[in-house]
Each structure stands twice: as C-alpha cells, then as structure tokens.
Amino acid sequence: MRIVKRMALICLLAAIGAGCKNAAADQAEEYFGSLNDNQAKALLTIGGKPFYPGQSVFTCQMLASSNVLSLTLTDQFDGRTMISIVKNEWYAKQPVEATIKAEGQGAASLKFGKLTDRQKLIGEGYMMTNGTISLVTLDREKMIFEIKGEAGPYSDFQAPDKLLPLEGIVICKRPAVSFGDVSEKEVFGSTHSN
C-alpha cells in the first residue's frame, strides 16, 4: 500500500511539473507572436518581482561554436542579459540543460542588468549563482530558455545572505547568429529530443 501511495505521489508531481512546462511554453508562444526577427523577451523575476519593464523588447546576438553558446540581449532602455552555455556539442540533444553552481563548477552563466538612473548612469545588475538554464526549444525560428535558481547582486554575488530566487523565460525569434567552428545545419538541423 505504501508503494502505491508513493507511486501516486510521484505521478502527481510529474503531472504538475509537466503542467508548469506547458505553462512556460504557452507564455512563450503568447510573446513570440509579437516579436519580429532578431527580437526577444526576457521575462525574469528576481525576489518575486519582474526585473525588466513589460515593454522591454531586446535584440539578440548569438555566437555558436562546437562547445559554446553565447547569447547577448539588449533592450531599448539599455537593459542587458547575457547567457552562456559551455558544453561540447551542446546543440546535439534537446533539451539542453546547463547547471550553475555556487562553487564555480557549472557549465553556464547568466548575467543581467539595467539602468535605474540614466542621467547618473546608475544601474542594477545580478549574476545567477545556483540553478539551471534549460534551452527547451532550439530551431532557426525560435529559441526558448527556462531559468530557475538564485542570483545575487553583481558586485557581491557570492554573499549567501544577498541571494534572491530567480526564475523566468527568455524567448528569441530568429536571432542574429555568428557561427564559429560549426555550421547552421549542425546547430539548427541536427537537434533531436531525448
């Protein structure tokens, strides 16, 4: 009887998790339709509050090589988000999962910031310290990242008492891509699901 209850709980949790992923995909689809080529939305919440204003629309610059994916997003208010995933043949299997660990052993990084006072050039920036970055959709038309973990102020991101919960999604429509030692077909044409 105990095993049956445990299996039922596992199934329930799996169904809830699948529902969350579908909700993120649905939210991404809602924004994707409003984007032009080489545009993105970065819907990040830190400490439960949206980080970028709702009207932010980012441009996307992507560098793809056999062992690095680097994405730089810049919005019309000088907000900036940088995502890096370092993994051999990162594009070979979907979804791409990268872990960030406080000890610096992770295979990814996420930095994001914005100006809070344009006249005085004062800004606010964070760096992800723990968690995962998942590239759940990778094709030439669309890239969707899911982000979940913790971040700290860029100037003091390793102070445990300053860490805040971080989550969000990043949606890119046809980003501008520079290919290093891989071809467009290798990156966007050879992916397959687990």
Secondary structure, 3 states (H helix, E strand, C coil): CHHHHHHHHHHHHHHHHHHHHHHHHHHHHHHHCCCCCCEEEEEEEECCEECCCCCCCEEEEEEECCCEEEEEEEECCCCEEEEEEECCCCCCCECEEEEECCCCCCCEEEEEEEEEECCCCEEEEEEEEEEEEEEEEECCCEEEEEEEEEEEEHHHCCCHHHCEEEEEEEEEECCEEEECCCCHHHHHHCCCEC
